[in-house]
Each structure stands twice: as C-alpha cells, then as structure tokens.
Amino acid sequence: MLQVCLNGSRGPGDSAAVPMTPESLAESAARAVAAGAREVRVHPRTPCGGTSLSPRVLGPVLRAIGAAVETPVRITTTASAEPDPGRRVERIRSWTVLPGLVSVDWHAPGAEEVATALLERGVGVEAALWSGTEGPARFARSPLAPRVRRVLAKVAGPDDDPLATAQALLSALAVPAGVPVLLHGEEGGAWPVLRLARRLGTDARIGLEDTLFLPDGTRARSNAELVAAALAD
C-alpha cells in the first residue's frame, strides 16, 4: 500500500506545489490517487497556514477530500497542531466529522490520553514510532498497543545512514500480531527508505510532506508526480 502525504508542515514558501486549502488538498489528493496512491494523509491548515485540529478546520478538509476520492483519508495529532495534550483531547472530543485513522506520536507527552480519546470516539489509531525517541519503548509497554490499527515506523530527521536506522528501528519494534507497519523516511532518506519498505513488503508513503524532490534530484511539480515516481522506481 502506498500512501500519499500531501503537505505536512510545509507551505508555499517551500514549494508552490504544496496544497493548503480544502479545495487544493482535494485536487491534489484526486490526482495522487489517479496516479496510484491508495491512501491519503493530510495536515489540515488554517487560513493563516498553521496546522490545526479544530473541527472548523478539520471538517471542511475531510469533506472536500471525501467528495473528491473514495480513498481513505488519514490525519495526525502532531503537537505542532496543538501543543497542549489536554487541549488535543478536547479537540478530538469536539470533532463533528471523524477521520477513519489518526496517527499518534507515541513519544509525545499525553500520547496515551490522546489515543484513548480517539478510541472512545471509534476512531482508529496509528502508533507513530520515531527513530531516536522513546516512542518504541513506550509503545512496547503500553496497554493500548493491541488496539492500534497500524504502526508507523519513521526514520526521523537528517540521518547519515537512513537504511541502517530503518533496519534498527524495525528490529526494535514490538508490533502486535496482525498489525501492519508503514515504514517511511524524510528528506534525503525518503527514497532509500521507500525502496526498503517495498523490498520488505511493508506499507510505504511518499509526498511533499516527506520530500520536495524526485529520485533524480529534480523538484517535484506535484504529489501525483511523486506517487508516479514511487511506483515506477
């Protein structure tokens, strides 16, 4: 399964191709799905460009993308969208349109409370376990581990040897039986780790959230172009 990650924390200053509004996110999602993506990941953004978990921001994004594609749409509860864990829980309880799966950074403060709030609302949880953090160890001890729907293994930040880091991260994970893994890197590690994920048979992802460049080093003109390159690579 190849997921397209549409925007992340990037904005127009990074690339004019980064979608921001509900309409541009929906258009980018539709083109990426047409290119072969089977799942969409998005960071809903305010009119000022900040990431947000507010129902007034999340709802229009989910409705717009849902009208454009039948592909599942995923979001994340990243601390950049709401730094205070208690407020993050309040936001989740106030949502009027629910995503099917939400990523929770297990190294972040309040991760288990956030995951519990999602499960209480019937929303699936993806455990995001980053290299170089306490996330994998905390997840291994978590009573919620058997209830997650997927594990996201992330080779985080600049890394001189992303493949070695990815292998070490996967070896350290305590993944419940039957739970799929999505492996990905970012920036210089995005393409090497994607190729490793394909070889290992895990889920993978690509998109402007992870890299602005195609495998040959040229700038990507769209998320769809990155998806097409990933499937052809």
DOSEDO-927053 format. One line per field, with one value per residue (C-alpha): x, y, z negated; residue in one letter. Coordinates in nm, 4 decimals, decimal comma. Layout:
BEGIN
east = X|...
north = Y|...
up = Z|...
residu = A|...
***
This chain:
BEGIN
east = 0,0000|0,1358|0,0124|0,0466|0,1298|0,0044|0,1553|0,2800|0,4254|0,5341|0,3851|0,4100|0,7490|0,8830|0,7142|0,4281|0,3080|0,2191|-0,1634|-0,3082|-0,6820|-0,9528|-1,0054|-0,6381|-0,5921|-0,8865|-0,7493|-0,4015|-0,5484|-0,7534|-0,4531|-0,2344|-0,4966|-0,5286|-0,1508|-0,1750|-0,1887|-0,4184|-0,4409|-0,4233|-0,2585|-0,3196|-0,2422|-0,5474|-0,4403|-0,5911|-0,6276|-0,3049|-0,1248|-0,0919|-0,1724|-0,4888|-0,7109|-1,0078|-1,3348|-1,3868|-1,0623|-1,0721|-1,4326|-1,4078|-1,0840|-1,2263|-1,5479|-1,3625|-1,1234|-1,4015|-1,6019|-1,3016|-1,1809|-1,3117|-0,9642|-0,9239|-0,8073|-0,5747|-0,4631|-0,2206|-0,2426|0,1031|0,1952|0,2547|-0,1216|-0,1996|0,0968|-0,1091|-0,2118|-0,5256|-0,6370|-0,5600|-0,8032|-1,0646|-1,0263|-1,0806|-1,3956|-1,5287|-1,4854|-1,8038|-1,6520|-1,4422|-1,1409|-1,1057|-0,7493|-0,5384|-0,1654|-0,0435|0,3238|0,3935|0,6969|0,4899|0,3531|-0,0018|0,0114|-0,1875|-0,4558|-0,4868|-0,5071|-0,7697|-0,9817|-0,9658|-1,0624|-1,3523|-1,4862|-1,4470|-1,1528|-0,8702|-0,5245|-0,1939|0,1039|0,3762|0,7120|1,0065|1,3721|1,5824|1,2924|1,1410|0,8340|0,9160|0,9964|0,6862|0,4692|0,6113|0,4888|0,1545|-0,1702|-0,3143|-0,0674|-0,3016|-0,5732|-0,3852|-0,4722|-0,1265|0,2278|0,4078|0,7878|0,9541|1,3213|1,3137|1,5201|1,8563|2,0263|2,3647|2,2549|1,8741|1,8717|2,0674|1,8432|1,5326|1,6552|1,7422|1,4054|1,2140|1,4166|1,3329|0,9576|0,7139|0,4371|0,1218|0,0409|-0,1539|-0,0901|0,0566|0,3619|0,4090|0,7794|0,8995|1,1825|1,2020|1,4167|1,7326|1,6053|1,2637|1,3552|1,6039|1,3600|1,0702|1,2710|1,3486|0,9796|0,8981|1,1618|1,0387|0,6733|0,5623|0,3296|0,5076|0,4425|0,5647|0,4545|0,5510|0,5395|0,8418|1,0373|1,0245|1,2419|1,2103|1,4613|1,6792|1,7055|1,4745|1,1973|0,8614|0,5797|0,3050|0,2200|0,0942|0,4373|0,5981|0,3468|0,4061|0,7821|0,7475|0,5507|0,7936|1,1102
north = 0,0000|0,3406|0,6414|0,9978|1,2582|1,5811|1,8657|1,8091|2,1251|2,2645|2,5697|2,7792|2,9076|2,5552|2,4859|2,6320|2,2725|2,2310|2,2278|2,4297|2,4964|2,2276|2,2703|2,2424|1,9472|1,7699|1,8357|1,7159|1,4053|1,3218|1,3498|1,1448|0,8719|0,8703|0,8230|0,5180|0,6246|0,4065|0,6254|0,9995|1,1678|1,5359|1,8103|2,0413|2,4076|2,7337|3,0263|3,1610|2,8361|2,6810|2,3144|2,2673|2,0055|2,2416|2,0923|2,4119|2,3375|1,9585|1,9205|2,1138|1,9352|1,5883|1,6724|1,8199|1,5276|1,2769|1,4272|1,4016|1,0470|0,7287|0,6522|0,6549|0,9879|0,9938|1,2783|1,3179|1,4623|1,6166|1,8534|2,1286|2,1408|2,1589|2,1643|2,1034|1,7359|1,8272|2,0625|1,7917|1,5615|1,8392|1,8938|1,5241|1,5215|1,8238|1,6838|1,6761|1,4915|1,1888|1,0541|0,6782|0,6609|0,9095|0,8967|0,9481|1,0280|0,7865|0,9813|1,2978|1,3945|1,2727|1,0198|0,7549|1,0029|1,1195|0,7619|0,6783|0,9762|0,8610|0,5044|0,6302|0,8061|0,4954|0,6367|0,4023|0,4746|0,4536|0,4435|0,6677|0,5422|0,7650|0,6719|0,8448|0,8801|0,6912|0,6150|0,2494|0,1652|0,3412|0,1662|-0,1730|-0,1102|0,0404|-0,1401|0,0232|-0,1470|-0,4369|-0,1872|0,0094|-0,0473|0,0234|0,1089|0,3894|0,3485|0,6815|0,7425|1,0947|1,3974|1,4201|1,0818|0,9836|0,6228|0,6083|0,2441|0,1290|0,3415|0,1950|-0,1614|-0,0903|0,0747|-0,2176|-0,4638|-0,2717|-0,2544|-0,4659|-0,4870|-0,6741|-0,9783|-0,8941|-0,5178|-0,3745|-0,1477|0,1640|0,2483|0,5858|0,8360|1,2037|1,4454|1,2610|0,9379|0,9416|0,7491|0,4984|0,4082|0,3821|0,1319|-0,0641|-0,0698|-0,2092|-0,4821|-0,5747|-0,5705|-0,3063|-0,0193|0,2913|0,6564|0,9483|1,3062|1,6664|1,6201|1,3906|1,5244|1,8006|1,6086|1,3221|1,0344|1,2085|1,5209|1,7446|1,9324|1,7603|1,9543|1,7758|1,4976|1,2974|1,3191|1,1822|0,8955|0,8062|0,8116|0,5887|0,3284|0,3380|0,3425
up = 0,0000|0,0992|-0,0955|0,0328|-0,2334|-0,0827|-0,2816|-0,6379|-0,7879|-0,4515|-0,2879|0,0280|-0,0864|-0,0451|0,2871|0,4859|0,5292|0,1590|0,1222|-0,1645|-0,1258|-0,1382|0,2359|0,3287|0,0929|0,2549|0,6038|0,5054|0,3428|0,6521|0,8818|0,6476|0,6239|1,0023|1,0142|0,7906|0,4242|0,2163|-0,0936|-0,1664|-0,4638|-0,5281|-0,7789|-0,7901|-0,7810|-0,8981|-0,6534|-0,8073|-0,7241|-1,0696|-1,1289|-1,3334|-1,4959|-1,5259|-1,3977|-1,1953|-1,0095|-1,0021|-0,8883|-0,5598|-0,4685|-0,5279|-0,3434|-0,0442|-0,0073|-0,0727|0,2134|0,4465|0,3713|0,2157|0,0823|-0,2994|-0,4451|-0,7462|-0,9741|-1,2633|-1,6153|-1,5903|-1,8720|-1,6164|-1,5643|-1,9377|-2,1808|-2,4968|-2,5340|-2,7255|-2,4504|-2,1957|-2,3753|-2,3863|-2,0131|-1,9414|-2,1532|-1,9621|-1,6086|-1,4046|-1,1073|-1,2001|-1,0130|-0,9913|-1,1206|-1,3154|-1,3779|-1,7364|-1,8034|-2,0879|-2,2124|-2,2609|-2,6046|-2,6545|-2,3709|-2,5575|-2,6634|-2,3033|-2,1762|-2,4388|-2,3335|-1,9712|-2,0590|-2,2708|-1,9609|-1,7479|-1,5526|-1,4576|-1,5981|-1,4157|-1,6546|-1,5117|-1,6394|-1,5501|-1,5421|-1,8071|-2,0525|-2,3451|-2,1337|-2,0519|-2,4160|-2,5458|-2,2917|-2,3901|-2,7475|-2,6503|-2,7335|-2,4216|-2,1861|-2,0986|-1,9997|-1,7324|-1,3671|-1,2281|-1,3333|-1,1521|-1,1705|-1,0920|-1,0227|-1,1620|-1,0707|-0,8954|-0,9008|-0,7603|-0,7149|-0,6922|-0,5829|-0,8881|-1,1097|-0,9475|-0,9991|-1,3629|-1,4208|-1,2730|-1,4807|-1,7976|-1,7384|-1,9354|-1,6757|-1,7816|-1,5696|-1,2579|-1,2790|-0,9551|-0,9507|-0,7380|-0,7023|-0,5772|-0,5823|-0,5061|-0,3105|-0,1947|-0,3479|-0,1796|0,1363|-0,0150|-0,2932|-0,0489|0,1574|-0,1602|-0,2510|0,0924|0,0546|-0,2925|-0,1903|-0,4408|-0,3614|-0,2328|-0,1687|0,0408|0,0899|0,0404|-0,3371|-0,3119|-0,0152|0,2430|0,4872|0,7329|0,7247|0,9845|0,7680|0,9676|0,7879|0,7861|0,9501|0,7558|0,5150|0,8123|0,9750|0,6585|0,6442|1,0079|0,9498|0,6424|0,8336|1,1254|0,9139
residu = M|L|Q|V|C|L|N|G|S|R|G|P|G|D|S|A|A|V|P|M|T|P|E|S|L|A|E|S|A|A|R|A|V|A|A|G|A|R|E|V|R|V|H|P|R|T|P|C|G|G|T|S|L|S|P|R|V|L|G|P|V|L|R|A|I|G|A|A|V|E|T|P|V|R|I|T|T|T|A|S|A|E|P|D|P|G|R|R|V|E|R|I|R|S|W|T|V|L|P|G|L|V|S|V|D|W|H|A|P|G|A|E|E|V|A|T|A|L|L|E|R|G|V|G|V|E|A|A|L|W|S|G|T|E|G|P|A|R|F|A|R|S|P|L|A|P|R|V|R|R|V|L|A|K|V|A|G|P|D|D|D|P|L|A|T|A|Q|A|L|L|S|A|L|A|V|P|A|G|V|P|V|L|L|H|G|E|E|G|G|A|W|P|V|L|R|L|A|R|R|L|G|T|D|A|R|I|G|L|E|D|T|L|F|L|P|D|G|T|R|A|R|S|N|A|E|L|V|A|A|A|L|A|D
***
